Amino acid sequence: MDRMKPNPDKSAKSIQQRRGFGVEGALDHGIVRELAAAAERAGYHTFWVNDEAHGDALSALREAAMATATIRLGVGVIPLDRQGPERIASRIAELALPVDRLILGVGSGVGAGGLERVRSGVAALREMTVAPLVVAAIGPRMGQLAGEIADGVLLDWPSPAYVEDATELVARGAAGIGRPRPWIGGYVFTALGKPGIAKLRTEAEHYAAIPSYATHFTRMGVGPLETVAFGNDASTLQSSLTPFDAVLDETVVRAVVAEQTAAAYLAVLFAASPS
């Protein structure tokens, strides 16, 4: 639990120690195992898997857990309109996931009543698991709610300037009930080399066409390509990630690759390594 606390020390050394690595839930489990082990060796603090309709993050994290010993394992995130708290808790038990390393991320999903769904879902999960609970928030009301109820907040497609605004909202929610501000991480979509960068641009266009994300980009006053990191070499990529490191408690390098191969992901993993 201590590893989910905010990181007030923004020195260069501490910044370099606060990165995670993230992949999509549909990725081949053999590649997941290889990447999780490599991320642990490379000094990443966390390893994240997206939960998707066609990709089960909890099953993928079981594979990651078997290949690692110390790295924290995050789900980013399970929509509560698709899986309720009871189902989530039962699957964690069925898969024998190491709850001492698990970071359980949840989100509202789609449809009306998202705030209440998250509030009640987090409250229920508190009774079912000791894993830290992280709430996905791209809107101000969800950010403030996350400050009240969550151990952490996961921002998606954030610009560095927006992180500062979001941090204030989260802190306001926490202060309203007299608790410390929770940890704030950010999914930063990251690509290396021309094919990867081209794929990243396609991903950005896709998200910009989703109404909730279109509103998110409008609210921030930036386009999606101002919320990502990319470079043709490791040095440029590291420089692109630095503005996020400076404002987030943890930068999650959400790898985007042109080909779904271990080699393509490993290239991003090592280029963006915190070591």
C-alpha positions in Angstrom: 0.0 0.0 0.0 2.9 2.3 0.7 3.9 2.2 -2.9 0.6 3.9 -3.9 1.3 7.1 -2.0 2.0 10.4 -3.8 5.6 11.1 -4.6 6.3 14.6 -3.3 10.0 14.5 -4.1 10.4 15.6 -7.7 14.1 15.4 -7.9 15.6 13.8 -11.1 16.5 10.6 -9.2 13.0 10.1 -7.8 11.3 10.8 -11.1 13.4 8.2 -12.8 12.1 5.6 -10.3 8.4 6.2 -11.0 7.5 4.6 -14.3 5.2 1.8 -15.2 4.8 -0.2 -18.4 1.4 -0.9 -20.0 0.1 -3.2 -22.7 -3.3 -4.1 -24.1 -5.4 -7.0 -22.7 -5.6 -8.9 -25.9 -1.8 -9.3 -26.2 -0.6 -12.9 -26.5 0.1 -14.3 -23.0 3.5 -15.5 -23.9 4.5 -12.0 -24.9 2.9 -10.7 -21.6 5.1 -13.0 -19.6 8.2 -11.9 -21.5 7.4 -8.2 -21.1 6.5 -8.4 -17.4 9.8 -10.1 -16.6 11.8 -7.6 -18.7 10.0 -4.7 -17.1 10.9 -6.0 -13.6 14.6 -6.3 -14.7 14.6 -2.9 -16.3 13.5 -1.2 -13.0 9.8 -0.4 -13.8 7.7 0.2 -10.7 4.5 -1.3 -12.2 3.3 -3.5 -15.0 -0.2 -2.7 -16.3 -2.7 -4.5 -18.6 -5.7 -2.9 -20.2 -9.0 -4.7 -19.6 -10.9 -4.9 -22.9 -14.0 -6.6 -24.2 -11.7 -8.8 -26.2 -8.8 -8.9 -23.8 -9.1 -10.1 -20.1 -6.6 -8.1 -18.0 -6.8 -10.3 -14.9 -5.9 -13.5 -16.9 -3.0 -11.7 -18.5 -1.8 -10.5 -15.0 -1.8 -14.1 -13.8 0.7 -14.8 -16.5 2.7 -11.7 -15.5 2.6 -12.7 -11.9 4.1 -16.2 -12.7 7.0 -14.5 -14.6 7.9 -12.0 -11.9 8.5 -11.6 -8.2 8.4 -8.0 -7.1 6.9 -5.7 -9.7 3.4 -4.3 -8.9 0.7 -5.6 -11.3 -2.0 -3.2 -12.4 -5.4 -3.5 -14.2 -6.1 -0.4 -16.2 -9.1 -0.5 -15.8 -12.2 -2.9 -15.4 -15.4 -1.1 -16.4 -18.0 -1.6 -13.7 -20.8 -1.7 -16.2 -19.3 -4.9 -17.6 -18.1 -6.6 -14.4 -19.6 -6.0 -11.0 -17.6 -6.1 -7.7 -18.6 -9.6 -6.8 -17.4 -11.0 -10.2 -14.1 -9.0 -10.0 -13.4 -10.3 -6.5 -14.2 -13.9 -7.4 -12.0 -13.8 -10.4 -9.1 -12.5 -8.4 -9.5 -15.4 -6.1 -10.0 -18.0 -8.9 -6.8 -16.8 -10.6 -4.9 -16.8 -7.3 -3.5 -13.3 -8.1 -1.0 -12.0 -5.6 -3.0 -9.3 -3.9 0.1 -7.9 -2.2 1.3 -6.9 -5.6 -2.1 -6.2 -7.3 -3.4 -2.7 -8.1 -7.1 -3.0 -9.0 -8.2 -0.3 -11.4 -11.9 0.3 -12.1 -13.9 2.7 -14.2 -17.5 3.8 -14.7 -17.9 2.2 -18.1 -20.7 3.7 -20.3 -24.2 4.8 -19.6 -25.9 7.0 -17.1 -25.1 6.8 -13.4 -21.3 6.4 -13.7 -20.4 8.4 -10.6 -22.7 6.4 -8.4 -21.6 3.1 -10.1 -18.0 3.9 -9.2 -18.8 5.1 -5.7 -20.8 2.0 -4.8 -18.4 -0.3 -6.7 -15.3 0.9 -4.8 -17.2 0.6 -1.5 -18.1 -3.0 -2.2 -14.6 -3.9 -3.4 -13.2 -2.5 -0.1 -15.1 -5.3 1.7 -13.8 -8.0 -0.7 -10.1 -7.3 -1.4 -7.1 -5.7 0.3 -5.6 -4.6 -3.1 -5.3 -0.9 -3.6 -8.2 0.5 -5.6 -7.5 2.9 -8.5 -10.2 4.9 -10.3 -10.0 5.9 -13.9 -10.9 9.6 -14.3 -11.0 11.8 -17.4 -13.7 14.2 -16.2 -13.6 16.7 -13.3 -16.4 15.2 -11.3 -14.9 11.7 -11.5 -11.5 13.1 -10.5 -13.0 14.8 -7.4 -14.9 11.6 -6.5 -11.7 9.6 -6.9 -10.0 11.9 -4.5 -12.6 11.1 -1.9 -12.8 7.3 -2.3 -9.8 5.8 -4.1 -6.2 4.8 -3.2 -5.1 6.1 -6.6 -6.3 7.9 -9.8 -5.4 6.8 -13.3 -5.5 9.6 -15.9 -5.9 8.6 -19.6 -4.4 10.7 -22.5 -3.5 13.6 -20.1 -1.4 16.6 -21.2 1.2 17.6 -18.6 -0.6 20.9 -18.0 -3.9 19.1 -17.4 -2.2 16.8 -14.8 -1.7 19.9 -12.7 -5.4 20.8 -12.9 -6.5 17.2 -12.3 -4.2 17.0 -9.3 -6.0 20.0 -7.8 -9.4 18.4 -8.3 -8.3 15.1 -6.8 -6.7 17.0 -3.8 -9.9 19.0 -3.3 -12.0 15.8 -3.2 -9.6 14.3 -0.7 -9.4 17.4 1.5 -13.2 17.6 1.6 -13.2 14.4 3.8 -9.9 15.1 5.6 -7.7 12.5 3.8 -4.4 12.8 2.0 -4.4 13.1 -1.8 -4.2 9.7 -3.4 -1.5 8.6 -5.8 -2.0 9.9 -9.4 -0.7 7.9 -12.4 -1.1 8.6 -16.1 -1.4 6.4 -19.1 0.9 8.0 -21.6 0.7 6.4 -25.0 4.2 5.9 -26.2 5.8 4.9 -29.5 9.3 4.4 -30.9 10.4 4.7 -34.5 8.5 5.7 -37.6 6.2 2.6 -37.9 5.3 2.9 -34.2 4.7 6.6 -34.5 2.4 6.1 -37.5 0.4 3.6 -35.4 0.3 6.1 -32.5 -1.2 8.7 -34.8 -3.9 6.2 -35.9 -4.7 5.5 -32.2 -4.9 9.2 -31.5 -7.4 9.7 -34.4 -9.5 6.8 -33.1 -9.7 8.2 -29.6 -10.4 11.7 -30.8 -13.5 10.4 -32.5 -14.9 8.9 -29.3 -17.3 11.5 -27.8 -16.1 11.2 -24.2 -12.5 11.6 -25.3 -13.3 14.4 -27.7 -14.8 16.3 -24.8 -11.7 15.4 -22.8 -9.4 16.9 -25.4 -11.5 20.0 -25.8 -11.5 20.5 -22.0 -7.7 20.3 -21.9 -7.5 22.6 -24.9 -5.1 20.3 -26.8 -5.1 17.6 -29.5 -4.4 14.0 -28.7 -0.9 14.2 -30.0 0.0 16.7 -27.3 -0.7 14.0 -24.7 1.6 11.3 -26.0 5.4 10.5 -26.1 7.4 9.4 -29.1 10.8 9.5 -30.6 12.9 7.8 -33.2 15.6 6.9 -30.6 15.8 6.3 -26.9 17.2 9.8 -26.1 14.4 11.6 -27.9 11.8 9.3 -26.3 13.2 9.9 -22.8 13.0 13.7 -23.4 9.4 13.3 -24.6 8.5 11.5 -21.3 10.2 13.9 -19.0 7.3 16.5 -18.8 5.0 13.7 -17.6 7.5 12.5 -15.0 7.6 16.0 -13.6 3.9 16.2 -12.8 2.7 12.6 -12.3 3.4 10.4 -9.3 3.9 7.7 -11.9 4.1 7.7 -15.7 2.7 4.5 -17.2 4.4 4.0 -20.6 1.5 2.6 -22.6 3.3 1.0 -25.5 2.0 1.4 -29.0 3.6 -0.7 -31.7 3.1 -1.3 -35.4 3.5 -5.1 -35.0 2.3 -7.2 -32.1 5.6 -8.9 -31.4 7.7 -9.3 -28.3 10.6 -7.6 -30.1 8.5 -4.5 -31.0 7.3 -4.1 -27.4 10.7 -4.8 -25.9 12.2 -2.0 -28.1 9.8 0.5 -26.5 10.3 -1.0 -23.0 14.0 -0.6 -23.0 14.0 2.8 -24.8 11.6 4.2 -22.1 13.3 2.4 -19.2 13.5 4.3 -15.9 17.1 3.0 -15.3 
